[in-house]
Amino acid sequence: MLSRIGPEDHLKKHGIKTVVHSPGVGSNLEALGAIVKLLRYLLSKRSLFSPIMPYGASDLDISKPEDVPDIQTKLIPVSGIDGPSEATSGVCTFMVCLHRPKSVGSVRLASADSCERPNVHLNFFDMPEDIQVLREGIKLKLLLVERIKAQGYPITDLYLPVSDTDEDIDAYIRKQGRTTFHYACTCRMAPLEEDEVVDDELMVWGVDGLRVADTCVFPGIIAGHMMGLPV
Ligand SMILES: Cc1cc2nc3c(=O)[nH]c(=O)nc-3n(C[C@H](O)[C@H](O)[C@H](O)COP(=O)(O)OP(=O)(O)OC[C@H]3O[C@@H](n4cnc5c(N)ncnc54)[C@H](O)[C@@H]3O)c2cc1C
């Protein structure tokens, strides 16, 4: 937008003369959000997950659109809480990541000063469907943890929903929801008629010799880790 390509009204507001009016620039921000569940565990010689992870499952064909996963669950060996946590050591975090978010955010200029941070509106949880998917993910995680405890692993919960009712899980999601730093789609590749920004060779519509090659050109966010594609 500082290059004078973007939504004309918005650029004008910041005293920037528009070269190409491209309404899609900075819109359609898709971002992967996550909910964390923090646990404290004691070191054990046994693998924490080997008895229960369904690595052998082969009945999902992800070439079928209906089988593309909408959540990812992962375990990280540190606190995933944003900000200080009461736990400092011996903790791990179960993360439930929303992989096909319906909520869409935006990026807008705060001013015409290139040193000023833009206004990024992630707009997480705007669409009720996103909460619904995360709620199911949290329920799965709660079940996994119960099963791990039942195997005798010494785990203590640190942060989890007050109860397993939908209301308490939803409140927990809104409180603990955070970004996973995976952002895409703010200069989408699509036909010009759809107000999008780059063509199928990633050249900016209406500008000669300008190509964009990063995750902002994704037509939609991918259901997975994103680093591989721009690399
Ligand atoms: C903390 C963190 C953890 C992450 N973990 C993972 C992970 O585990 N797995 C995974 O797949 N992804 C992960 N990601 C996401 C991943 O890093 C991004 O999806 C990926 O880097 C996006 O690539 P990109 O090329 O679109 O943008 P970037 O990697 O951000 O590259 C943009 C480049 O453009 C440069 N630039 C910006 N403005 C200008 C300008 N005006 N002129 C010239 N150059 C400019 C920047 O300096 C930067 O080098 C993580 C991100 C973060 C922040």
The ligand as an SDF file (V2000), in Angstrom:
LIG
                    3D

 53 58  0  0  0  0  0  0  0  0999 V2000
    7.7630  -17.4480   15.5450 C   0  0  0  0  0  0  0  0  0  0  0  0
    7.3550  -18.1140   14.2300 C   0  0  0  0  0  0  0  0  0  0  0  0
    7.3080  -19.4960   14.1670 C   0  0  0  0  0  0  0  0  0  0  0  0
    6.9340  -20.1050   12.9610 C   0  0  0  0  0  0  0  0  0  0  0  0
    6.9360  -21.4720   12.9020 N   0  0  0  0  0  0  0  0  0  0  0  0
    6.6750  -22.0730   11.7390 C   0  0  0  0  0  0  0  0  0  0  0  0
    6.7570  -23.4920   11.6260 C   0  0  0  0  0  0  0  0  0  0  0  0
    7.0640  -24.2040   12.5800 O   0  0  0  0  0  0  0  0  0  0  0  0
    6.4460  -24.0600   10.4250 N   0  0  0  0  0  0  0  0  0  0  0  0
    6.0840  -23.3120    9.3270 C   0  0  0  0  0  0  0  0  0  0  0  0
    5.8250  -23.8680    8.2610 O   0  0  0  0  0  0  0  0  0  0  0  0
    5.9920  -21.9730    9.4250 N   0  0  0  0  0  0  0  0  0  0  0  0
    6.2850  -21.3350   10.5880 C   0  0  0  0  0  0  0  0  0  0  0  0
    6.1750  -19.9750   10.6770 N   0  0  0  0  0  0  0  0  0  0  0  0
    5.5950  -19.2360    9.5490 C   0  0  0  0  0  0  0  0  0  0  0  0
    6.5930  -19.0240    8.4410 C   0  0  0  0  0  0  0  0  0  0  0  0
    7.7660  -18.4380    8.9760 O   0  0  0  0  0  0  0  0  0  0  0  0
    5.9560  -18.1010    7.3940 C   0  0  0  0  0  0  0  0  0  0  0  0
    4.7360  -18.6650    6.9160 O   0  0  0  0  0  0  0  0  0  0  0  0
    6.8870  -17.9130    6.2230 C   0  0  0  0  0  0  0  0  0  0  0  0
    8.1310  -17.3840    6.6360 O   0  0  0  0  0  0  0  0  0  0  0  0
    6.2510  -16.9380    5.2580 C   0  0  0  0  0  0  0  0  0  0  0  0
    7.1440  -16.7290    4.1970 O   0  0  0  0  0  0  0  0  0  0  0  0
    7.0200  -15.4480    3.3220 P   0  0  0  0  0  0  0  0  0  0  0  0
    8.0600  -15.5490    2.2520 O   0  0  0  0  0  0  0  0  0  0  0  0
    5.5890  -15.2550    2.9110 O   0  0  0  0  0  0  0  0  0  0  0  0
    7.3180  -14.2050    4.2740 O   0  0  0  0  0  0  0  0  0  0  0  0
    8.6270  -13.8720    5.1260 P   0  0  0  0  0  0  0  0  0  0  0  0
    9.3660  -15.1280    5.4950 O   0  0  0  0  0  0  0  0  0  0  0  0
    8.1530  -12.9590    6.2070 O   0  0  0  0  0  0  0  0  0  0  0  0
    9.5160  -13.0850    4.0870 O   0  0  0  0  0  0  0  0  0  0  0  0
    9.2420  -11.7510    3.7440 C   0  0  0  0  0  0  0  0  0  0  0  0
   10.5700  -11.0850    3.4450 C   0  0  0  0  0  0  0  0  0  0  0  0
   10.3320   -9.8170    2.8550 O   0  0  0  0  0  0  0  0  0  0  0  0
   11.1950   -8.8630    3.4480 C   0  0  0  0  0  0  0  0  0  0  0  0
   10.5510   -7.5510    3.2870 N   0  0  0  0  0  0  0  0  0  0  0  0
    9.4590   -7.0870    3.9420 C   0  0  0  0  0  0  0  0  0  0  0  0
    9.1530   -5.8560    3.4980 N   0  0  0  0  0  0  0  0  0  0  0  0
   10.0670   -5.5440    2.5590 C   0  0  0  0  0  0  0  0  0  0  0  0
   10.2710   -4.3910    1.7390 C   0  0  0  0  0  0  0  0  0  0  0  0
    9.4760   -3.3300    1.8070 N   0  0  0  0  0  0  0  0  0  0  0  0
   11.3140   -4.4210    0.8790 N   0  0  0  0  0  0  0  0  0  0  0  0
   12.1260   -5.4980    0.8050 C   0  0  0  0  0  0  0  0  0  0  0  0
   11.9770   -6.6230    1.5430 N   0  0  0  0  0  0  0  0  0  0  0  0
   10.9430   -6.6350    2.4170 C   0  0  0  0  0  0  0  0  0  0  0  0
   11.3320   -9.3060    4.8940 C   0  0  0  0  0  0  0  0  0  0  0  0
   12.4940   -8.7920    5.4640 O   0  0  0  0  0  0  0  0  0  0  0  0
   11.3790  -10.8410    4.7330 C   0  0  0  0  0  0  0  0  0  0  0  0
   12.6990  -11.3040    4.5090 O   0  0  0  0  0  0  0  0  0  0  0  0
    6.5610  -19.3210   11.8380 C   0  0  0  0  0  0  0  0  0  0  0  0
    6.6140  -17.9210   11.9270 C   0  0  0  0  0  0  0  0  0  0  0  0
    7.0140  -17.3260   13.1080 C   0  0  0  0  0  0  0  0  0  0  0  0
    7.0690  -15.7970   13.1650 C   0  0  0  0  0  0  0  0  0  0  0  0
  1  2  1  0
  2  3  1  0
  2 52  2  0
  3  4  2  0
  4  5  1  0
  4 50  1  0
  5  6  2  0
  6  7  1  0
  6 13  1  0
  7  8  2  0
  7  9  1  0
  9 10  1  0
 10 11  2  0
 10 12  1  0
 12 13  2  0
 13 14  1  0
 14 15  1  0
 14 50  1  0
 15 16  1  0
 16 17  1  0
 16 18  1  0
 18 19  1  0
 18 20  1  0
 20 21  1  0
 20 22  1  0
 22 23  1  0
 23 24  1  0
 24 25  2  0
 24 26  1  0
 24 27  1  0
 27 28  1  0
 28 29  2  0
 28 30  1  0
 28 31  1  0
 31 32  1  0
 32 33  1  0
 33 34  1  0
 33 48  1  0
 34 35  1  0
 35 36  1  0
 35 46  1  0
 36 37  1  0
 36 45  1  0
 37 38  2  0
 38 39  1  0
 39 40  1  0
 39 45  2  0
 40 41  1  0
 40 42  2  0
 42 43  1  0
 43 44  2  0
 44 45  1  0
 46 47  1  0
 46 48  1  0
 48 49  1  0
 50 51  2  0
 51 52  1  0
 52 53  1  0
M  END
$$$$
